[in-house]
Amino acid sequence: MNNMLLPLLLIVLASFFQGTFGLGMKRVKPLAWEAWWVIYAMVGMIALPLLWAAAVVPSLMDSIRAVPAGAVWIAASCGFLWGIGGILFGLSVNYVGLSLTYGIVMGLAGAAGSILPLLTAARPVSFSVKLAVVAGVIVMLAGVGLVAWAGIQRDRLFTTSVEGVCRGRQFRIGLGVAVLCGLLSSLLNVGFDEAAPVAEAAAKGGAEVRNSSLAAWVVVLAGASLMNLLYSVFLLVKNASWSSFASRKTGGAYGWAVLTGVLWFAALGVYGEGSALMGALGPVIGWPMLLGLALIVSNLWAIRAGEWRDAAEPLRLMWAGAATLIVACLILGYSNSLPKG
């Protein structure tokens, strides 16, 4: 159990970063969204991962080249597909609303991002471990569902229409888009798991085990950054918004874009270190813990901002969801203490 303390603390810290980075996305103006996103993506998906990995992984590029090209391409492709999921998130919100989209995406991303690595043949896993992981994921889904429903109920108190203004076929399309977004979003962790050979090569090259995970993120985020930058440049061209970069009084927006990128990758980098210390099951149990705890953190920020004021019943429901998520994390943490073989 003592061996689990440090990785669990790292996952908690990563969850704080994950639940906090979105605050910067409320401070885009006067930059155009796509201009702001270019800065955020370049910092969080390219500059920081490369700088951090280069600082702690000897011969970073040699570690990547030591791995079969197929494994590298699969990991990078998962990152690219995750980027598509991010685009679909905004589309789903337009159809069914933020709270419902967030609940579906977080639930599926956490569940699929845990179960898919669990099903790989590379790691021997006992039935008891699989049972505990599945139980933890089911409880986590229940917690996410409670938090999402609390958000929907809160929004109903302050709007004249039910969240998700679309009806009928459009609403069903929105649900389908949200489901696809959740599945694609899980591929960020699947790609991280697929990049395990890169981390192993980095460890053999002299990197500490927990730091070796940073080499894996460089590969995954190569694909993620490509998708995000392509989409942002497409919008810059479509909207003729290049001039936004030179707008007056953009210092604050630039600063928030950089800080958001730093916090976003800090979440992944610290999560990767905690996952590496958890052993072979790190990506399986660490990922849903990261997303579940991050959901709690993001709602704590929302409470501080007054978004739950005068919504006593939904707030109680949200706290019930948060407690359920904590129980799920305890179950997942327990699963790693069971015999693996």
Contacts in CASP RR format, 6 or more apart in sequence:
PFRMAT RR
TARGET T0000
AUTHOR 0000-0000-0000
METHOD contacts of the structure
MODEL  1
MNNMLLPLLLIVLASFFQGTFGLGMKRVKPLAWEAWWVIYAMVGMIALPL
LWAAAVVPSLMDSIRAVPAGAVWIAASCGFLWGIGGILFGLSVNYVGLSL
TYGIVMGLAGAAGSILPLLTAARPVSFSVKLAVVAGVIVMLAGVGLVAWA
GIQRDRLFTTSVEGVCRGRQFRIGLGVAVLCGLLSSLLNVGFDEAAPVAE
AAAKGGAEVRNSSLAAWVVVLAGASLMNLLYSVFLLVKNASWSSFASRKT
GGAYGWAVLTGVLWFAALGVYGEGSALMGALGPVIGWPMLLGLALIVSNL
WAIRAGEWRDAAEPLRLMWAGAATLIVACLILGYSNSLPKG
1 337 0 8 1.000
3 277 0 8 1.000
4 278 0 8 1.000
4 333 0 8 1.000
4 336 0 8 1.000
4 337 0 8 1.000
6 274 0 8 1.000
6 277 0 8 1.000
7 273 0 8 1.000
7 274 0 8 1.000
7 275 0 8 1.000
7 277 0 8 1.000
7 278 0 8 1.000
7 282 0 8 1.000
8 333 0 8 1.000
10 210 0 8 1.000
10 270 0 8 1.000
10 271 0 8 1.000
10 272 0 8 1.000
10 273 0 8 1.000
10 274 0 8 1.000
10 277 0 8 1.000
11 270 0 8 1.000
11 271 0 8 1.000
11 274 0 8 1.000
11 275 0 8 1.000
11 286 0 8 1.000
11 289 0 8 1.000
11 290 0 8 1.000
11 293 0 8 1.000
12 293 0 8 1.000
13 270 0 8 1.000
14 266 0 8 1.000
14 267 0 8 1.000
14 268 0 8 1.000
14 269 0 8 1.000
14 270 0 8 1.000
14 271 0 8 1.000
14 272 0 8 1.000
14 274 0 8 1.000
14 290 0 8 1.000
15 267 0 8 1.000
15 289 0 8 1.000
15 290 0 8 1.000
15 292 0 8 1.000
15 293 0 8 1.000
15 294 0 8 1.000
15 296 0 8 1.000
15 297 0 8 1.000
16 294 0 8 1.000
16 297 0 8 1.000
17 263 0 8 1.000
17 264 0 8 1.000
17 266 0 8 1.000
17 267 0 8 1.000
17 270 0 8 1.000
18 264 0 8 1.000
18 267 0 8 1.000
18 271 0 8 1.000
18 290 0 8 1.000
18 291 0 8 1.000
18 293 0 8 1.000
18 294 0 8 1.000
18 297 0 8 1.000
19 267 0 8 1.000
19 294 0 8 1.000
19 295 0 8 1.000
19 297 0 8 1.000
19 298 0 8 1.000
19 301 0 8 1.000
20 263 0 8 1.000
20 297 0 8 1.000
20 298 0 8 1.000
20 301 0 8 1.000
21 260 0 8 1.000
21 261 0 8 1.000
21 263 0 8 1.000
21 264 0 8 1.000
21 266 0 8 1.000
21 267 0 8 1.000
22 260 0 8 1.000
22 263 0 8 1.000
22 264 0 8 1.000
22 298 0 8 1.000
23 260 0 8 1.000
23 301 0 8 1.000
24 256 0 8 1.000
24 257 0 8 1.000
24 259 0 8 1.000
24 260 0 8 1.000
25 260 0 8 1.000
27 252 0 8 1.000
27 253 0 8 1.000
27 256 0 8 1.000
28 36 0 8 1.000
28 253 0 8 1.000
28 256 0 8 1.000
28 257 0 8 1.000
29 253 0 8 1.000
30 244 0 8 1.000
30 247 0 8 1.000
30 248 0 8 1.000
30 249 0 8 1.000
30 250 0 8 1.000
30 253 0 8 1.000
31 39 0 8 1.000
31 244 0 8 1.000
31 245 0 8 1.000
31 247 0 8 1.000
31 250 0 8 1.000
31 253 0 8 1.000
31 254 0 8 1.000
31 257 0 8 1.000
32 235 0 8 1.000
32 236 0 8 1.000
32 239 0 8 1.000
32 241 0 8 1.000
32 244 0 8 1.000
33 235 0 8 1.000
34 232 0 8 1.000
34 233 0 8 1.000
34 235 0 8 1.000
34 236 0 8 1.000
34 239 0 8 1.000
34 241 0 8 1.000
34 244 0 8 1.000
35 232 0 8 1.000
35 236 0 8 1.000
35 241 0 8 1.000
35 242 0 8 1.000
35 244 0 8 1.000
35 245 0 8 1.000
36 253 0 8 1.000
36 256 0 8 1.000
36 257 0 8 1.000
37 228 0 8 1.000
37 232 0 8 1.000
37 257 0 8 1.000
38 229 0 8 1.000
38 232 0 8 1.000
38 233 0 8 1.000
38 236 0 8 1.000
39 254 0 8 1.000
39 257 0 8 1.000
39 258 0 8 1.000
40 257 0 8 1.000
40 258 0 8 1.000
40 260 0 8 1.000
40 261 0 8 1.000
40 264 0 8 1.000
41 225 0 8 1.000
41 228 0 8 1.000
41 229 0 8 1.000
41 232 0 8 1.000
41 261 0 8 1.000
42 225 0 8 1.000
42 229 0 8 1.000
43 257 0 8 1.000
43 258 0 8 1.000
43 260 0 8 1.000
43 261 0 8 1.000
43 262 0 8 1.000
43 265 0 8 1.000
44 221 0 8 1.000
44 261 0 8 1.000
44 262 0 8 1.000
44 264 0 8 1.000
44 265 0 8 1.000
45 221 0 8 1.000
45 224 0 8 1.000
45 225 0 8 1.000
45 228 0 8 1.000
45 261 0 8 1.000
45 265 0 8 1.000
46 221 0 8 1.000
46 225 0 8 1.000
48 261 0 8 1.000
48 262 0 8 1.000
48 265 0 8 1.000
48 266 0 8 1.000
49 214 0 8 1.000
49 217 0 8 1.000
49 218 0 8 1.000
49 221 0 8 1.000
49 265 0 8 1.000
49 269 0 8 1.000
50 218 0 8 1.000
52 214 0 8 1.000
52 265 0 8 1.000
52 269 0 8 1.000
53 60 0 8 1.000
53 214 0 8 1.000
53 215 0 8 1.000
53 217 0 8 1.000
53 218 0 8 1.000
54 60 0 8 1.000
56 207 0 8 1.000
56 208 0 8 1.000
56 211 0 8 1.000
56 214 0 8 1.000
57 63 0 8 1.000
57 202 0 8 1.000
57 207 0 8 1.000
57 211 0 8 1.000
57 212 0 8 1.000
57 214 0 8 1.000
57 215 0 8 1.000
58 205 0 8 1.000
58 206 0 8 1.000
58 207 0 8 1.000
59 205 0 8 1.000
60 202 0 8 1.000
60 215 0 8 1.000
60 218 0 8 1.000
62 205 0 8 1.000
63 198 0 8 1.000
63 201 0 8 1.000
63 202 0 8 1.000
63 205 0 8 1.000
63 207 0 8 1.000
63 215 0 8 1.000
64 72 0 8 1.000
64 198 0 8 1.000
64 201 0 8 1.000
64 215 0 8 1.000
64 218 0 8 1.000
64 219 0 8 1.000
66 201 0 8 1.000
67 197 0 8 1.000
67 198 0 8 1.000
67 201 0 8 1.000
68 197 0 8 1.000
71 194 0 8 1.000
71 195 0 8 1.000
71 197 0 8 1.000
71 198 0 8 1.000
72 195 0 8 1.000
72 198 0 8 1.000
72 219 0 8 1.000
74 191 0 8 1.000
74 194 0 8 1.000
75 191 0 8 1.000
75 192 0 8 1.000
75 194 0 8 1.000
75 195 0 8 1.000
75 198 0 8 1.000
75 216 0 8 1.000
75 219 0 8 1.000
75 220 0 8 1.000
76 219 0 8 1.000
76 220 0 8 1.000
76 222 0 8 1.000
76 223 0 8 1.000
77 223 0 8 1.000
78 187 0 8 1.000
78 188 0 8 1.000
78 190 0 8 1.000
78 191 0 8 1.000
78 194 0 8 1.000
78 220 0 8 1.000
79 187 0 8 1.000
79 188 0 8 1.000
79 191 0 8 1.000
79 220 0 8 1.000
79 221 0 8 1.000
79 223 0 8 1.000
79 224 0 8 1.000
79 227 0 8 1.000
80 223 0 8 1.000
80 224 0 8 1.000
80 226 0 8 1.000
80 227 0 8 1.000
81 184 0 8 1.000
81 187 0 8 1.000
81 227 0 8 1.000
82 184 0 8 1.000
82 185 0 8 1.000
82 187 0 8 1.000
82 188 0 8 1.000
82 224 0 8 1.000
82 227 0 8 1.000
83 184 0 8 1.000
83 224 0 8 1.000
83 227 0 8 1.000
83 228 0 8 1.000
83 231 0 8 1.000
84 184 0 8 1.000
84 227 0 8 1.000
85 180 0 8 1.000
85 181 0 8 1.000
85 182 0 8 1.000
85 184 0 8 1.000
85 185 0 8 1.000
86 181 0 8 1.000
86 184 0 8 1.000
86 185 0 8 1.000
87 231 0 8 1.000
88 177 0 8 1.000
88 178 0 8 1.000
88 180 0 8 1.000
88 181 0 8 1.000
88 184 0 8 1.000
89 101 0 8 1.000
89 105 0 8 1.000
89 181 0 8 1.000
89 185 0 8 1.000
90 101 0 8 1.000
91 174 0 8 1.000
91 177 0 8 1.000
92 101 0 8 1.000
92 104 0 8 1.000
92 105 0 8 1.000
92 174 0 8 1.000
92 176 0 8 1.000
92 177 0 8 1.000
92 178 0 8 1.000
92 181 0 8 1.000
93 101 0 8 1.000
95 164 0 8 1.000
95 166 0 8 1.000
95 170 0 8 1.000
95 171 0 8 1.000
95 173 0 8 1.000
95 174 0 8 1.000
95 175 0 8 1.000
95 177 0 8 1.000
95 178 0 8 1.000
96 163 0 8 1.000
96 164 0 8 1.000
96 166 0 8 1.000
96 171 0 8 1.000
96 174 0 8 1.000
96 175 0 8 1.000
96 178 0 8 1.000
97 163 0 8 1.000
97 164 0 8 1.000
98 155 0 8 1.000
98 163 0 8 1.000
99 148 0 8 1.000
99 151 0 8 1.000
99 152 0 8 1.000
99 154 0 8 1.000
99 155 0 8 1.000
99 163 0 8 1.000
100 148 0 8 1.000
100 152 0 8 1.000
100 163 0 8 1.000
100 164 0 8 1.000
100 178 0 8 1.000
101 178 0 8 1.000
101 181 0 8 1.000
102 148 0 8 1.000
103 144 0 8 1.000
103 145 0 8 1.000
103 147 0 8 1.000
103 148 0 8 1.000
104 148 0 8 1.000
104 175 0 8 1.000
104 178 0 8 1.000
104 179 0 8 1.000
104 181 0 8 1.000
104 182 0 8 1.000
105 178 0 8 1.000
105 181 0 8 1.000
105 182 0 8 1.000
105 185 0 8 1.000
106 144 0 8 1.000
106 148 0 8 1.000
106 291 0 8 1.000
106 292 0 8 1.000
106 295 0 8 1.000
107 140 0 8 1.000
107 141 0 8 1.000
107 144 0 8 1.000
107 145 0 8 1.000
107 182 0 8 1.000
107 291 0 8 1.000
108 179 0 8 1.000
108 182 0 8 1.000
108 183 0 8 1.000
108 185 0 8 1.000
108 186 0 8 1.000
109 182 0 8 1.000
109 183 0 8 1.000
109 185 0 8 1.000
109 186 0 8 1.000
109 188 0 8 1.000
109 189 0 8 1.000
109 291 0 8 1.000
110 137 0 8 1.000
110 140 0 8 1.000
110 186 0 8 1.000
110 189 0 8 1.000
110 287 0 8 1.000
110 288 0 8 1.000
110 291 0 8 1.000
110 292 0 8 1.000
111 137 0 8 1.000
111 140 0 8 1.000
111 141 0 8 1.000
111 186 0 8 1.000
111 288 0 8 1.000
112 182 0 8 1.000
112 183 0 8 1.000
112 186 0 8 1.000
112 190 0 8 1.000
113 186 0 8 1.000
113 187 0 8 1.000
113 189 0 8 1.000
113 190 0 8 1.000
113 283 0 8 1.000
113 287 0 8 1.000
113 288 0 8 1.000
114 133 0 8 1.000
114 137 0 8 1.000
114 189 0 8 1.000
114 283 0 8 1.000
114 284 0 8 1.000
114 285 0 8 1.000
114 286 0 8 1.000
114 287 0 8 1.000
114 288 0 8 1.000
115 133 0 8 1.000
115 134 0 8 1.000
115 137 0 8 1.000
116 186 0 8 1.000
116 190 0 8 1.000
116 193 0 8 1.000
117 189 0 8 1.000
117 190 0 8 1.000
117 193 0 8 1.000
117 283 0 8 1.000
117 284 0 8 1.000
117 287 0 8 1.000
118 125 0 8 1.000
118 130 0 8 1.000
118 133 0 8 1.000
118 281 0 8 1.000
118 284 0 8 1.000
120 193 0 8 1.000
122 196 0 8 1.000
123 280 0 8 1.000
123 281 0 8 1.000
123 340 0 8 1.000
124 340 0 8 1.000
124 341 0 8 1.000
125 281 0 8 1.000
125 340 0 8 1.000
125 341 0 8 1.000
126 338 0 8 1.000
126 339 0 8 1.000
126 340 0 8 1.000
126 341 0 8 1.000
128 338 0 8 1.000
128 339 0 8 1.000
129 281 0 8 1.000
129 335 0 8 1.000
129 336 0 8 1.000
129 338 0 8 1.000
129 339 0 8 1.000
129 340 0 8 1.000
129 341 0 8 1.000
132 331 0 8 1.000
132 332 0 8 1.000
132 334 0 8 1.000
132 335 0 8 1.000
132 338 0 8 1.000
133 281 0 8 1.000
133 284 0 8 1.000
133 285 0 8 1.000
133 332 0 8 1.000
133 335 0 8 1.000
135 331 0 8 1.000
136 288 0 8 1.000
136 328 0 8 1.000
136 331 0 8 1.000
136 332 0 8 1.000
136 335 0 8 1.000
137 288 0 8 1.000
137 328 0 8 1.000
137 332 0 8 1.000
139 324 0 8 1.000
139 327 0 8 1.000
139 328 0 8 1.000
139 331 0 8 1.000
140 288 0 8 1.000
140 292 0 8 1.000
140 324 0 8 1.000
140 325 0 8 1.000
140 328 0 8 1.000
140 329 0 8 1.000
140 332 0 8 1.000
142 321 0 8 1.000
142 324 0 8 1.000
142 328 0 8 1.000
143 321 0 8 1.000
143 322 0 8 1.000
143 324 0 8 1.000
143 325 0 8 1.000
143 328 0 8 1.000
144 292 0 8 1.000
144 295 0 8 1.000
144 321 0 8 1.000
144 325 0 8 1.000
145 321 0 8 1.000
146 317 0 8 1.000
146 318 0 8 1.000
146 320 0 8 1.000
146 321 0 8 1.000
146 324 0 8 1.000
147 295 0 8 1.000
147 299 0 8 1.000
147 318 0 8 1.000
147 321 0 8 1.000
147 322 0 8 1.000
147 325 0 8 1.000
149 317 0 8 1.000
150 314 0 8 1.000
150 315 0 8 1.000
150 317 0 8 1.000
150 318 0 8 1.000
150 320 0 8 1.000
150 321 0 8 1.000
151 314 0 8 1.000
151 318 0 8 1.000
152 163 0 8 1.000
153 311 0 8 1.000
153 313 0 8 1.000
153 314 0 8 1.000
153 317 0 8 1.000
154 307 0 8 1.000
154 308 0 8 1.000
154 311 0 8 1.000
154 314 0 8 1.000
154 315 0 8 1.000
154 318 0 8 1.000
155 163 0 8 1.000
156 162 0 8 1.000
156 163 0 8 1.000
157 310 0 8 1.000
157 311 0 8 1.000
157 314 0 8 1.000
158 311 0 8 1.000
164 171 0 8 1.000
166 173 0 8 1.000
166 174 0 8 1.000
188 220 0 8 1.000
188 224 0 8 1.000
188 268 0 8 1.000
189 283 0 8 1.000
189 287 0 8 1.000
191 220 0 8 1.000
192 213 0 8 1.000
192 216 0 8 1.000
192 217 0 8 1.000
192 220 0 8 1.000
192 272 0 8 1.000
192 275 0 8 1.000
192 283 0 8 1.000
193 283 0 8 1.000
195 215 0 8 1.000
195 216 0 8 1.000
195 217 0 8 1.000
195 219 0 8 1.000
195 220 0 8 1.000
196 216 0 8 1.000
196 283 0 8 1.000
198 215 0 8 1.000
198 216 0 8 1.000
198 218 0 8 1.000
198 219 0 8 1.000
199 212 0 8 1.000
199 213 0 8 1.000
199 215 0 8 1.000
199 216 0 8 1.000
199 276 0 8 1.000
200 212 0 8 1.000
201 215 0 8 1.000
202 211 0 8 1.000
202 212 0 8 1.000
202 214 0 8 1.000
202 215 0 8 1.000
202 216 0 8 1.000
203 209 0 8 1.000
203 212 0 8 1.000
207 215 0 8 1.000
209 276 0 8 1.000
209 277 0 8 1.000
210 272 0 8 1.000
210 273 0 8 1.000
210 274 0 8 1.000
210 276 0 8 1.000
210 277 0 8 1.000
211 273 0 8 1.000
212 276 0 8 1.000
213 269 0 8 1.000
213 272 0 8 1.000
213 273 0 8 1.000
213 274 0 8 1.000
213 275 0 8 1.000
213 276 0 8 1.000
214 269 0 8 1.000
214 272 0 8 1.000
214 273 0 8 1.000
216 272 0 8 1.000
217 265 0 8 1.000
217 268 0 8 1.000
217 269 0 8 1.000
217 272 0 8 1.000
221 265 0 8 1.000
221 268 0 8 1.000
235 241 0 8 1.000
236 242 0 8 1.000
244 250 0 8 1.000
267 290 0 8 1.000
267 294 0 8 1.000
271 286 0 8 1.000
271 287 0 8 1.000
271 290 0 8 1.000
274 282 0 8 1.000
274 286 0 8 1.000
275 282 0 8 1.000
275 283 0 8 1.000
275 286 0 8 1.000
275 287 0 8 1.000
276 282 0 8 1.000
278 285 0 8 1.000
278 286 0 8 1.000
278 336 0 8 1.000
279 336 0 8 1.000
280 340 0 8 1.000
281 335 0 8 1.000
281 336 0 8 1.000
281 340 0 8 1.000
282 336 0 8 1.000
285 332 0 8 1.000
285 333 0 8 1.000
285 335 0 8 1.000
285 336 0 8 1.000
286 332 0 8 1.000
288 328 0 8 1.000
288 329 0 8 1.000
288 332 0 8 1.000
289 328 0 8 1.000
289 329 0 8 1.000
289 332 0 8 1.000
289 333 0 8 1.000
292 325 0 8 1.000
292 328 0 8 1.000
292 329 0 8 1.000
293 325 0 8 1.000
293 326 0 8 1.000
293 329 0 8 1.000
295 322 0 8 1.000
295 325 0 8 1.000
296 322 0 8 1.000
296 325 0 8 1.000
296 326 0 8 1.000
299 308 0 8 1.000
299 318 0 8 1.000
299 322 0 8 1.000
302 308 0 8 1.000
303 315 0 8 1.000
308 314 0 8 1.000
308 315 0 8 1.000
308 318 0 8 1.000
END
